[in-house]
Amino acid sequence: MNRREAVQRVVMLMGGVVSAPAMAGLRGEKLNHGAFVSVTADQESLLAEVADVIIPNSGTPGAKAAGVEKFIVRVVRDCYPKEEQEHFYAGLAKLEANCQAKTGKSFAQASAVEKKEALTGIMLESDAERTANKGKKAPTPFFFMMKELTTTGYFTSEIGATKALEYLPIPGKFDGCMPLAPGQKTWAL
């Protein structure tokens, strides 16, 4: 069993915490066989900046170092219908526009505090959107989709699994109740 299969099984045991499209992306599947949104280099670069705010460098490499933006672009293109892709990239454009309006700078040029404030504003809007659409079939709000894809991509990347998590390439016997040492990282799957 490889690491992605193990993650898939754990997620299923946890009650499907990761969405179906993200899970399909982990397995390398392609659910969207129709039209897709073409992503520009600027959009991909912006995705890297946003992902790096969600999982920054802090003793371990962040999302940008793990190349999470490539995972996000692939999963959005291959696993989400075009309407959800458009909604996602519209949210990304809105984040950039809001940052420009508030700071007079692009998201990439903004300070760490300004980036965090811009992302918090989009998070609150996404939360309001989710509340307004409760019980309705609606696309996942931008921030929640971005956060899910960032964390999924990061913790299943080589950097995330080996630097941010405790990694044992050849596991020994199964011990389901093994205590962690103080300060020890959680185990990678």
C-alpha positions in Angstrom: 0.0 0.0 0.0 1.4 3.4 -0.9 1.0 6.6 1.1 -1.9 8.0 -1.0 -3.9 4.7 -0.5 -3.2 5.0 3.2 -4.5 8.6 3.3 -7.6 7.6 1.4 -8.4 4.8 3.8 -7.8 7.0 6.9 -10.1 9.7 5.4 -12.8 7.1 4.7 -12.5 5.9 8.3 -12.8 9.5 9.5 -16.1 9.9 7.7 -15.0 11.4 4.4 -13.5 14.7 5.8 -11.9 15.3 2.4 -14.3 16.1 -0.4 -14.8 13.6 -3.3 -13.0 15.7 -5.9 -10.0 16.2 -3.6 -9.9 12.5 -2.9 -10.1 11.7 -6.6 -7.2 14.1 -7.1 -5.2 12.2 -4.4 -5.8 9.0 -6.4 -4.8 10.7 -9.6 -8.2 10.2 -11.1 -9.9 12.5 -13.6 -13.5 13.2 -13.0 -13.9 16.2 -15.3 -13.7 15.1 -18.9 -15.3 18.2 -20.3 -14.3 21.8 -20.6 -12.0 23.4 -18.0 -10.7 26.8 -17.1 -7.2 27.5 -18.4 -4.9 28.8 -15.6 -2.4 31.6 -16.3 1.1 31.7 -14.8 0.0 34.7 -12.7 -3.0 32.7 -11.3 -0.7 29.8 -10.4 1.8 32.2 -8.8 -1.1 33.7 -6.8 -2.2 30.3 -5.7 1.3 29.6 -4.4 1.2 32.9 -2.4 -2.2 32.1 -0.9 -1.2 28.5 0.0 1.9 29.8 1.7 -0.2 32.0 3.9 -2.3 29.0 4.9 0.8 26.8 5.5 3.8 29.1 5.9 7.5 28.3 6.4 7.9 27.8 10.2 10.6 25.4 11.1 9.5 23.2 8.2 9.1 24.2 4.6 5.7 25.7 3.7 3.1 25.0 1.0 5.0 27.1 -1.6 8.2 25.0 -1.1 6.1 21.8 -1.5 4.7 23.0 -4.8 1.1 22.8 -3.6 -0.1 25.2 -6.3 0.6 22.5 -9.0 -1.5 20.0 -7.0 -4.3 22.6 -6.7 -4.3 23.5 -10.4 -4.3 19.8 -11.4 -7.1 18.8 -9.0 -9.3 21.8 -9.8 -8.9 21.1 -13.6 -9.3 17.4 -13.5 -11.8 16.8 -10.7 -14.2 19.8 -10.5 -16.8 20.7 -13.1 -16.2 23.9 -15.1 -18.8 25.9 -13.1 -17.0 25.1 -9.8 -13.6 25.9 -11.5 -15.0 29.3 -12.6 -16.3 29.9 -9.1 -12.9 29.0 -7.5 -10.9 31.3 -9.9 -13.4 34.1 -9.4 -12.8 33.8 -5.7 -9.0 34.0 -6.3 -9.5 37.1 -8.5 -11.7 38.6 -5.8 -9.0 38.1 -3.2 -6.5 39.8 -5.5 -8.9 42.7 -6.2 -9.7 43.1 -2.4 -6.0 43.2 -1.6 -5.3 45.8 -4.3 -8.2 48.0 -3.1 -7.2 47.8 0.6 -3.4 48.0 0.3 -2.7 49.4 -3.2 -0.5 46.3 -3.7 -1.0 42.9 -5.3 -1.3 40.0 -2.9 2.2 38.9 -3.7 3.6 42.3 -2.9 1.6 42.7 0.3 3.2 42.3 3.7 2.5 39.1 5.7 0.0 41.0 7.9 -1.8 42.4 4.9 -2.0 39.0 3.2 -3.4 37.5 6.4 -6.0 40.3 6.6 -7.0 39.9 3.0 -7.4 36.1 3.4 -9.4 36.6 6.6 -11.8 38.9 4.7 -12.3 36.3 2.0 -12.7 33.6 4.7 -15.5 35.6 6.3 -17.2 36.1 3.0 -16.9 32.4 2.2 -18.4 31.6 5.6 -21.3 33.9 4.9 -21.7 32.3 1.5 -21.8 28.8 3.0 -24.4 29.9 5.6 -26.6 31.5 2.9 -26.4 28.4 0.8 -27.0 25.9 3.6 -29.1 23.1 2.3 -28.8 24.2 -1.4 -26.7 22.7 -4.1 -24.0 25.4 -4.5 -20.3 25.5 -5.3 -17.9 25.2 -2.4 -16.9 28.7 -1.3 -13.4 29.8 -2.4 -11.6 29.9 0.9 -12.8 26.4 2.1 -11.9 24.8 -1.2 -8.5 26.6 -1.2 -7.8 25.5 2.4 -8.8 21.9 1.7 -6.7 21.6 -1.4 -3.7 23.3 0.3 -3.7 21.0 3.3 -4.4 17.9 1.3 -1.7 18.7 -1.2 0.8 19.7 1.4 0.4 16.7 3.8 0.5 14.2 0.9 3.6 15.9 -0.7 7.1 14.5 0.1 7.9 17.7 2.0 4.7 17.6 4.1 5.0 13.9 4.8 8.7 13.9 5.7 9.4 17.3 7.1 6.1 18.4 8.8 5.1 14.9 9.9 7.0 12.1 11.4 7.8 9.6 8.6 8.8 6.0 8.8 9.5 4.7 5.3 9.5 1.0 6.4 7.1 0.7 9.3 7.5 -1.9 11.9 4.7 -3.7 13.8 1.3 -2.0 14.2 0.9 -0.4 17.6 -2.4 1.5 17.7 -1.8 3.1 21.0 1.8 4.3 20.9 2.4 7.5 22.9 4.2 10.4 21.3 7.2 11.9 23.0 6.9 15.5 24.1 7.3 17.7 21.1 7.2 14.8 18.6 5.4 15.4 15.3 2.3 13.4 14.3 3.1 10.3 12.2 2.8 10.5 8.4 0.7 7.9 6.6 
